[in-house]
Amino acid sequence: MSVMTEIDRQRRPGPRIEEVARLAGVSKSTVSRVINGEQYVSAKARDAVHTAITHLKYSPNQAARSLAGNRANAIALIVSEQGSRVLGDPFFAGVLRGVHAELTGRRIQLLLMLSRPEDHDDLLAYLASGHVDGALLVSLHGDDPLPLRLQEFGLPVVAGGRPLAAGSVPFVDSDNFTGGLDAVRHLVSLGRTRIATVAGPRDMAAGLDRLSGWRRGLGEAKLSADLVAEADFTPESGAIAMSELLDRAPGIDAVFVAADIIALGVLKVLHARGRRVPEDVAVVGFDDSLLASTATPPLTTVRQDVEQLGRTMTWRLLGELAGDSGLPPSLLLPTSLVLRASA
């Protein structure tokens, strides 16, 4: 310990919460949560805070009096995608509108942050230093360790979409499985028998669950589930996937597409190959974004309320920050089929 630090401590009546946080290697808000017995603080962080409090002879009563001043009054919305994808996909704009709507009138600031795996250390250092009170995470891929690492720092986290990584991260998601199932049931009701899918990425729960719903629907109808091509959430990847499917099975008469933005590429290829929609090939998308209603022809799609997804995520995080009891560990929002001209 430096001489200046020791003199500084002697001039004050007692150590400050910043010193406890620094010694424990956690954020100030984490120290406050430990002192107040709040949930979602890792055992490692909790032990480090208690050790620091004992070493510094810090008074928990002092912390309780200063708790209000230790709030950042801000939360982060972290999107695990590149900026070009975020700006081009209506899904993210809808989530952002929902988050903003839930925060309206609460005097809590929102920080929008883009995350890539190579940036995690810098992002963690920033978030754990007391700049925000909690974080919302959207578009997680695979076993991304970010939510669990944030929890280890004692930062409350809620994910948008079911995380694939192991752990107990609270999340809010749409009922992607039932949405995919309803799409296939509709196509079967139209008499379609060669029903393909352009699935979403398999490193995301949305892609996996919608694919599972498609398979379940075909199983119910005793139809083959062999026509699968994968795309990421871009029109370009949808075009490539649809071309592959038509090359493999020219007799396809329907396709369930994992997102409206992918369906734009699917429709483009069907038109270029001389397939009429819906006469030759019926198409059902997923999201019910503005892209669906303005597509040619207008797209039948599975609606998920992405604004409500953003609002519910924010409600869940704010409830945890407020110390509310009985909060659900996860919430599943309903989907519905919206009929238009494409199927």
Sine and cosine of phi, psi and omega as CSV:
sin_phi,cos_phi,sin_psi,cos_psi,sin_omega,cos_omega
0.00,0.00,0.70,-0.71,-0.03,-1.00
-0.96,0.27,0.36,-0.93,0.03,-1.00
-0.88,0.47,-0.67,0.74,-0.02,-1.00
-0.88,0.47,-0.65,0.76,0.02,-1.00
-0.90,0.44,-0.65,0.76,0.00,-1.00
-0.91,0.42,-0.68,0.73,0.03,-1.00
-0.89,0.45,-0.66,0.75,0.02,-1.00
-0.83,0.55,-0.70,0.71,-0.03,-1.00
-0.91,0.40,-0.59,0.81,-0.02,-1.00
-0.93,0.37,-0.43,0.90,-0.03,-1.00
-0.98,0.18,-0.28,0.96,-0.04,-1.00
-0.97,-0.24,0.46,-0.89,0.00,-1.00
-0.92,0.39,-0.32,0.95,0.00,-1.00
-0.09,-1.00,0.22,-0.98,-0.01,-1.00
-0.92,0.39,0.42,-0.91,0.00,-1.00
-0.99,-0.15,0.27,-0.96,-0.02,-1.00
-0.90,0.45,-0.50,0.87,0.05,-1.00
-0.87,0.50,-0.60,0.80,0.00,-1.00
-0.94,0.35,-0.63,0.78,0.06,-1.00
-0.88,0.48,-0.72,0.69,-0.01,-1.00
-0.89,0.46,-0.68,0.74,-0.03,-1.00
-0.90,0.43,-0.71,0.70,-0.03,-1.00
-0.92,0.39,-0.60,0.80,-0.02,-1.00
-0.99,0.17,-0.30,0.95,-0.02,-1.00
0.97,0.25,0.53,0.85,-0.01,-1.00
-0.74,-0.67,0.00,-1.00,0.02,-1.00
-0.99,0.11,0.30,-0.95,0.06,-1.00
-0.88,0.47,-0.64,0.77,-0.01,-1.00
-0.91,0.42,-0.51,0.86,0.06,-1.00
-0.91,0.40,-0.68,0.74,0.06,-1.00
-0.85,0.53,-0.70,0.71,0.00,-1.00
-0.89,0.47,-0.65,0.76,0.00,-1.00
-0.92,0.38,-0.61,0.79,0.04,-1.00
-0.90,0.44,-0.72,0.69,-0.04,-1.00
-0.88,0.47,-0.56,0.83,-0.05,-1.00
-1.00,-0.08,0.14,0.99,0.09,-1.00
0.92,0.38,0.46,0.89,-0.03,-1.00
-0.98,0.22,0.33,-0.94,-0.04,-1.00
-0.99,0.14,0.02,-1.00,0.08,-1.00
0.86,0.51,0.67,0.74,0.23,-0.97
-0.86,-0.51,0.80,-0.60,-0.05,-1.00
-0.90,0.43,0.42,-0.91,0.03,-1.00
-0.87,0.50,-0.60,0.80,0.00,-1.00
-0.89,0.45,-0.73,0.69,0.00,-1.00
-0.92,0.39,-0.65,0.76,-0.02,-1.00
-0.89,0.45,-0.69,0.72,0.02,-1.00
-0.90,0.44,-0.64,0.77,-0.01,-1.00
-0.90,0.43,-0.64,0.77,0.02,-1.00
-0.92,0.40,-0.71,0.70,0.00,-1.00
-0.89,0.46,-0.63,0.78,0.04,-1.00
-0.89,0.45,-0.67,0.74,0.01,-1.00
-0.91,0.41,-0.65,0.76,0.02,-1.00
-0.88,0.48,-0.69,0.72,0.01,-1.00
-0.90,0.43,-0.70,0.71,-0.03,-1.00
-0.90,0.43,-0.64,0.77,-0.07,-1.00
-1.00,0.00,-0.11,0.99,-0.07,-1.00
0.84,0.54,0.72,0.70,-0.03,-1.00
-1.00,0.10,0.66,-0.75,-0.05,-1.00
-1.00,0.00,0.87,-0.49,0.08,-1.00
-0.85,0.53,-0.54,0.84,0.04,-1.00
-0.89,0.46,-0.60,0.80,0.07,-1.00
-0.89,0.45,-0.64,0.77,0.02,-1.00
-0.90,0.43,-0.65,0.76,-0.01,-1.00
-0.89,0.46,-0.63,0.78,0.01,-1.00
-0.92,0.39,-0.51,0.86,-0.08,-1.00
-0.99,-0.15,0.10,0.99,-0.12,-0.99
-0.85,0.53,-0.69,0.73,-0.05,-1.00
-0.86,0.51,-0.59,0.81,-0.01,-1.00
-0.97,0.26,-0.19,0.98,-0.03,-1.00
-1.00,-0.09,-0.03,1.00,0.04,-1.00
-0.98,0.20,0.69,-0.72,0.06,-1.00
-0.99,0.14,-0.33,0.94,-0.08,-1.00
0.80,0.60,0.68,0.73,0.03,-1.00
-0.47,-0.88,0.53,-0.85,0.14,-0.99
-0.77,-0.63,0.38,-0.93,0.01,-1.00
-0.96,-0.29,0.64,-0.77,0.20,-0.98
-0.95,-0.32,0.94,-0.35,-0.10,-0.99
-0.96,-0.28,0.85,-0.53,-0.01,-1.00
-0.93,-0.36,0.85,-0.52,-0.06,-1.00
-1.00,0.02,0.88,0.47,0.00,-1.00
-0.53,-0.85,0.25,-0.97,0.11,-0.99
-0.96,0.27,0.43,-0.90,-0.06,-1.00
-0.86,0.51,-0.62,0.79,-0.02,-1.00
-0.89,0.45,-0.60,0.80,0.01,-1.00
-0.94,0.35,-0.66,0.75,-0.03,-1.00
-0.90,0.44,-0.67,0.74,-0.04,-1.00
-0.96,0.29,-0.42,0.91,-0.09,-1.00
-0.99,-0.10,-0.18,0.98,-0.08,-1.00
-0.95,-0.32,0.87,-0.49,-0.02,-1.00
-0.87,0.50,-0.35,0.94,0.00,-1.00
-0.83,0.56,-0.72,0.69,-0.08,-1.00
-0.94,0.35,-0.59,0.80,0.07,-1.00
-0.89,0.46,-0.62,0.78,0.02,-1.00
-0.91,0.41,-0.69,0.73,0.05,-1.00
-0.87,0.48,-0.70,0.72,-0.01,-1.00
-0.88,0.47,-0.66,0.75,0.05,-1.00
-0.87,0.49,-0.66,0.76,0.01,-1.00
-0.91,0.41,-0.68,0.73,0.03,-1.00
-0.88,0.47,-0.72,0.69,-0.02,-1.00
-0.89,0.46,-0.66,0.75,-0.01,-1.00
-0.89,0.46,-0.65,0.76,-0.01,-1.00
-0.94,0.35,-0.47,0.89,-0.01,-1.00
-1.00,0.07,-0.23,0.97,-0.06,-1.00
-0.83,0.55,0.78,-0.62,0.03,-1.00
0.99,0.12,0.01,1.00,-0.05,-1.00
-0.99,-0.16,-0.07,1.00,-0.01,-1.00
0.84,0.54,0.65,0.76,0.08,-1.00
-0.87,-0.49,0.79,-0.61,-0.03,-1.00
-0.99,0.11,0.46,-0.89,0.01,-1.00
-0.89,-0.46,0.80,-0.60,0.08,-1.00
-0.96,-0.29,0.85,-0.52,0.07,-1.00
-1.00,-0.06,0.84,-0.54,-0.07,-1.00
-0.75,-0.66,0.70,-0.72,0.08,-1.00
-0.99,-0.16,0.66,-0.75,-0.12,-0.99
-0.80,-0.60,0.72,-0.69,0.18,-0.98
-0.82,-0.57,0.48,-0.88,-0.06,-1.00
-0.79,0.62,-0.60,0.80,-0.03,-1.00
-0.95,0.33,-0.22,0.97,0.00,-1.00
-0.99,-0.17,0.02,1.00,-0.15,-0.99
-0.85,0.53,-0.68,0.74,-0.06,-1.00
-0.89,0.47,-0.72,0.70,0.02,-1.00
-0.90,0.44,-0.65,0.76,0.00,-1.00
-0.90,0.44,-0.70,0.71,0.02,-1.00
-0.88,0.47,-0.68,0.73,0.00,-1.00
-0.87,0.49,-0.64,0.77,0.00,-1.00
-0.93,0.37,-0.75,0.66,-0.09,-1.00
-0.93,0.36,-0.53,0.85,-0.04,-1.00
-0.99,0.14,-0.06,1.00,-0.05,-1.00
-1.00,-0.08,0.22,0.97,0.13,-0.99
1.00,-0.08,0.15,0.99,-0.01,-1.00
-0.96,0.28,-0.44,0.90,0.00,-1.00
-0.71,-0.71,0.36,-0.93,0.03,-1.00
-1.00,-0.07,-0.29,0.96,-0.01,-1.00
-0.14,-0.99,0.10,-1.00,-0.08,-1.00
-0.63,-0.78,0.61,-0.79,0.17,-0.99
-0.96,-0.28,0.74,-0.68,-0.03,-1.00
-0.87,-0.50,0.75,-0.66,-0.06,-1.00
-0.79,-0.61,0.57,-0.82,0.11,-0.99
0.92,0.38,0.69,0.72,0.06,-1.00
-0.94,0.34,0.60,-0.80,0.00,-1.00
-0.89,-0.45,0.71,-0.71,0.13,-0.99
0.81,0.59,-0.68,-0.73,-0.03,-1.00
-0.99,-0.13,0.66,0.75,0.03,-1.00
-0.76,0.66,0.86,-0.51,-0.08,-1.00
-0.99,0.14,-0.03,1.00,-0.13,-0.99
-0.82,0.57,-0.76,0.65,-0.04,-1.00
-0.88,0.48,-0.64,0.77,0.00,-1.00
-0.94,0.35,-0.59,0.80,0.03,-1.00
-0.92,0.39,-0.61,0.79,0.06,-1.00
-0.91,0.42,-0.65,0.76,0.05,-1.00
-0.89,0.46,-0.60,0.80,0.02,-1.00
-0.88,0.47,-0.51,0.86,0.07,-1.00
-0.99,0.15,-0.03,1.00,0.02,-1.00
1.00,0.08,0.23,0.97,-0.03,-1.00
-1.00,-0.02,0.84,-0.54,0.05,-1.00
-0.88,0.48,0.67,-0.74,-0.10,-0.99
-0.68,-0.73,0.64,-0.77,0.18,-0.98
-0.74,-0.67,0.75,-0.66,-0.02,-1.00
-0.99,-0.14,0.59,-0.80,0.17,-0.99
-0.99,-0.11,0.96,-0.29,-0.15,-0.99
0.98,-0.22,0.61,-0.80,-0.03,-1.00
-0.91,0.41,0.87,-0.49,0.03,-1.00
-0.94,0.35,0.64,-0.77,0.03,-1.00
-1.00,0.07,-0.36,0.93,0.01,-1.00
-0.94,0.33,0.50,-0.87,0.05,-1.00
-0.91,0.41,0.44,-0.90,0.01,-1.00
0.72,-0.70,-0.05,-1.00,-0.08,-1.00
-0.85,-0.53,0.80,0.60,0.01,-1.00
-0.99,0.15,0.83,-0.55,0.05,-1.00
-0.88,0.48,0.59,-0.81,0.00,-1.00
-0.54,-0.84,0.35,-0.94,0.13,-0.99
-0.82,-0.58,0.72,-0.69,-0.03,-1.00
-0.57,-0.82,0.31,-0.95,0.18,-0.98
-1.00,0.09,0.36,-0.93,-0.01,-1.00
-0.99,0.16,0.97,0.23,-0.10,-1.00
-0.91,0.42,-0.60,0.80,0.01,-1.00
-0.88,0.48,-0.78,0.62,-0.01,-1.00
-0.90,0.43,-0.57,0.82,0.05,-1.00
-0.88,0.48,-0.71,0.70,0.05,-1.00
-0.90,0.44,-0.64,0.77,0.02,-1.00
-0.89,0.45,-0.71,0.71,0.00,-1.00
-0.89,0.45,-0.60,0.80,0.02,-1.00
-0.88,0.48,-0.72,0.70,-0.02,-1.00
-0.93,0.36,-0.65,0.76,0.03,-1.00
-0.85,0.53,-0.63,0.78,0.03,-1.00
-0.91,0.42,-0.70,0.71,0.00,-1.00
-0.90,0.43,-0.63,0.78,0.06,-1.00
-0.90,0.44,-0.63,0.78,0.00,-1.00
-0.90,0.44,-0.38,0.92,0.04,-1.00
-1.00,0.10,-0.02,1.00,0.02,-1.00
1.00,0.02,0.21,0.98,0.00,-1.00
-0.98,0.19,0.63,-0.77,-0.08,-1.00
-0.81,-0.58,-0.30,0.95,0.05,-1.00
-0.92,-0.40,0.99,0.16,-0.15,-0.99
-0.98,-0.21,0.93,-0.37,0.02,-1.00
-1.00,-0.09,0.12,-0.99,0.15,-0.99
-0.64,-0.77,0.63,-0.78,0.26,-0.97
-0.98,-0.21,0.98,-0.20,-0.13,-0.99
-1.00,0.10,0.35,-0.94,0.09,-1.00
-0.99,0.15,0.00,-1.00,-0.04,-1.00
-0.87,0.49,0.64,-0.77,-0.02,-1.00
-0.99,0.12,0.00,1.00,0.11,-0.99
-0.99,-0.13,0.27,0.96,0.05,-1.00
-0.74,-0.68,0.63,-0.77,-0.03,-1.00
-0.88,0.48,-0.59,0.81,-0.01,-1.00
-0.87,0.50,-0.69,0.72,0.03,-1.00
-0.90,0.44,-0.70,0.72,-0.02,-1.00
-0.92,0.39,-0.70,0.72,-0.10,-0.99
-0.95,0.31,-0.60,0.80,0.05,-1.00
-0.92,0.38,-0.61,0.79,0.07,-1.00
-0.90,0.44,-0.66,0.75,0.03,-1.00
-0.89,0.45,-0.63,0.77,0.05,-1.00
-0.89,0.45,-0.65,0.76,0.06,-1.00
-0.87,0.49,-0.72,0.69,-0.01,-1.00
-0.89,0.45,-0.66,0.75,0.00,-1.00
-0.89,0.47,-0.68,0.74,0.01,-1.00
-0.89,0.45,-0.66,0.75,0.04,-1.00
-0.93,0.37,-0.58,0.82,0.06,-1.00
-0.89,0.45,-0.66,0.75,0.05,-1.00
-0.85,0.53,-0.63,0.78,-0.05,-1.00
-1.00,0.03,0.03,1.00,-0.03,-1.00
0.84,0.55,0.68,0.73,0.05,-1.00
-0.94,-0.35,0.40,-0.91,-0.03,-1.00
-0.94,0.35,0.63,-0.77,0.02,-1.00
-0.90,-0.44,0.76,0.65,-0.09,-1.00
-0.97,-0.23,-0.16,0.99,-0.11,-0.99
-0.99,-0.13,0.99,0.14,-0.04,-1.00
-0.83,-0.56,0.75,-0.66,0.19,-0.98
-0.73,-0.68,0.56,-0.83,-0.09,-1.00
-0.96,-0.27,0.56,-0.83,0.05,-1.00
-0.63,-0.78,0.37,-0.93,0.24,-0.97
-1.00,-0.01,-0.07,-1.00,-0.14,-0.99
-1.00,0.04,0.91,0.42,0.06,-1.00
-0.63,-0.78,0.47,-0.89,0.08,-1.00
-0.89,0.46,-0.60,0.80,-0.04,-1.00
-0.88,0.48,-0.70,0.72,0.01,-1.00
-0.93,0.37,-0.53,0.85,0.06,-1.00
-0.91,0.42,-0.62,0.78,0.03,-1.00
-0.90,0.43,-0.69,0.72,0.01,-1.00
-0.89,0.46,-0.70,0.71,-0.02,-1.00
-0.90,0.44,-0.67,0.75,-0.02,-1.00
-0.92,0.39,-0.60,0.80,0.06,-1.00
-0.88,0.47,-0.68,0.73,0.02,-1.00
-0.88,0.47,-0.67,0.74,-0.02,-1.00
-0.91,0.42,-0.68,0.74,0.00,-1.00
-0.92,0.39,-0.57,0.82,0.05,-1.00
-0.90,0.43,-0.61,0.79,-0.01,-1.00
-0.98,0.22,-0.61,0.79,-0.12,-0.99
-0.58,-0.81,0.99,0.12,-0.03,-1.00
-0.86,0.51,-0.34,0.94,-0.05,-1.00
-1.00,0.06,0.17,0.99,0.05,-1.00
-0.80,0.60,0.75,-0.66,0.04,-1.00
-0.89,-0.46,0.04,1.00,0.06,-1.00
-0.31,-0.95,0.43,-0.90,0.05,-1.00
-0.54,-0.84,0.75,-0.66,0.14,-0.99
-0.99,-0.15,0.82,-0.57,-0.09,-1.00
-0.93,-0.37,0.72,-0.69,-0.18,-0.98
-0.94,0.35,-0.20,0.98,0.03,-1.00
-0.33,-0.94,0.53,-0.85,0.01,-1.00
-0.85,0.53,-0.63,0.78,-0.05,-1.00
-0.92,0.40,-0.54,0.84,0.10,-0.99
-0.94,0.34,-0.60,0.80,-0.06,-1.00
-0.89,0.45,-0.43,0.90,0.05,-1.00
-0.86,0.50,-0.68,0.73,0.05,-1.00
-0.93,0.36,-0.59,0.81,0.04,-1.00
-0.88,0.47,-0.74,0.67,-0.01,-1.00
-0.89,0.45,-0.61,0.79,0.00,-1.00
-0.88,0.47,-0.70,0.72,-0.01,-1.00
-0.93,0.36,-0.68,0.74,0.02,-1.00
-0.85,0.52,-0.67,0.74,0.03,-1.00
-0.90,0.43,-0.70,0.72,-0.02,-1.00
-0.90,0.43,-0.50,0.86,0.00,-1.00
-1.00,0.03,0.06,1.00,0.04,-1.00
0.98,0.18,0.30,0.95,0.04,-1.00
-1.00,-0.01,0.80,-0.60,0.05,-1.00
-0.99,0.12,0.65,-0.76,0.05,-1.00
-0.90,-0.43,0.88,-0.48,0.21,0.98
-0.98,-0.20,0.04,1.00,-0.15,-0.99
-0.83,0.56,-0.72,0.69,-0.02,-1.00
-1.00,-0.06,-0.68,0.73,-0.02,-1.00
-0.70,-0.71,0.88,-0.48,0.10,-1.00
-1.00,0.09,0.60,-0.80,-0.07,-1.00
-0.77,-0.64,0.75,-0.66,0.11,-0.99
-0.82,-0.57,0.76,-0.65,0.02,-1.00
-0.98,-0.21,-0.32,-0.95,0.00,-1.00
-0.48,-0.88,0.76,-0.65,0.09,-1.00
0.75,-0.66,-0.72,0.70,-0.18,-0.98
0.87,0.48,0.74,0.67,0.12,-0.99
-0.99,0.16,0.07,-1.00,0.06,-1.00
-0.85,0.53,-0.47,0.88,0.01,-1.00
-0.87,0.49,-0.55,0.84,-0.05,-1.00
-0.93,0.36,-0.72,0.70,-0.07,-1.00
-0.96,0.28,-0.35,0.94,-0.02,-1.00
-0.98,-0.22,0.01,1.00,0.02,-1.00
-0.94,0.34,0.26,-0.97,0.04,-1.00
-0.86,-0.51,0.93,-0.36,-0.14,0.99
-0.96,0.29,0.24,-0.97,0.06,-1.00
-0.81,0.59,0.65,-0.76,-0.25,-0.97
-1.00,-0.06,0.84,-0.55,0.26,-0.97
-0.91,0.41,0.70,-0.71,-0.15,-0.99
-0.42,-0.91,0.29,-0.96,0.10,-1.00
-1.00,-0.04,0.84,-0.55,-0.04,-1.00
-1.00,0.05,0.78,-0.62,0.27,-0.96
-0.87,-0.49,0.67,-0.74,-0.05,-1.00
-1.00,0.06,1.00,-0.02,-0.09,-1.00
-0.94,0.33,-0.49,0.87,0.08,-1.00
-0.91,0.41,-0.66,0.75,0.06,-1.00
-0.91,0.41,-0.54,0.84,0.09,-1.00
-0.86,0.50,-0.74,0.67,0.04,-1.00
-0.89,0.45,-0.66,0.75,0.00,-1.00
-0.91,0.42,-0.68,0.73,-0.07,-1.00
-0.93,0.36,-0.64,0.77,0.10,-1.00
-0.83,0.56,-0.72,0.70,-0.04,-1.00
-0.92,0.39,-0.67,0.74,0.06,-1.00
-0.85,0.53,-0.68,0.73,-0.02,-1.00
-0.91,0.42,-0.66,0.75,0.00,-1.00
-0.93,0.36,-0.69,0.72,0.00,-1.00
-0.90,0.43,-0.58,0.82,0.06,-1.00
-0.89,0.46,-0.65,0.76,0.04,-1.00
-0.92,0.39,-0.66,0.75,0.01,-1.00
-0.90,0.43,-0.51,0.86,0.01,-1.00
-0.99,0.13,-0.09,1.00,0.00,-1.00
0.98,0.19,0.35,0.94,0.01,-1.00
-0.89,0.46,0.61,-0.79,0.03,-1.00
-0.99,-0.12,0.36,-0.93,0.08,-1.00
0.96,0.29,0.35,0.94,0.02,-1.00
-0.94,0.34,0.70,-0.72,0.00,-1.00
-0.93,0.36,0.62,-0.78,0.02,-1.00
-0.93,0.37,-0.43,0.90,0.04,-1.00
-0.46,-0.89,0.42,-0.91,0.05,-1.00
-0.70,-0.72,0.67,-0.74,0.00,-1.00
-0.89,-0.45,0.87,-0.50,-0.04,-1.00
-1.00,-0.07,0.61,-0.80,-0.09,-1.00
-0.95,0.31,0.41,-0.91,0.13,-0.99
-0.89,-0.46,0.23,-0.97,0.02,-1.00
-0.49,-0.87,0.43,-0.90,-0.02,-1.00
-1.00,-0.01,0.77,-0.64,0.03,-1.00
-0.93,-0.35,0.89,-0.45,-0.09,-1.00
-1.00,0.02,0.78,-0.62,0.12,-0.99
-0.70,-0.71,-0.44,-0.90,-0.21,-0.98
-0.99,0.12,-0.29,0.96,-0.16,-0.99
-0.99,0.15,-0.20,0.98,0.02,-1.00
-0.27,-0.96,0.00,0.00,0.00,0.00
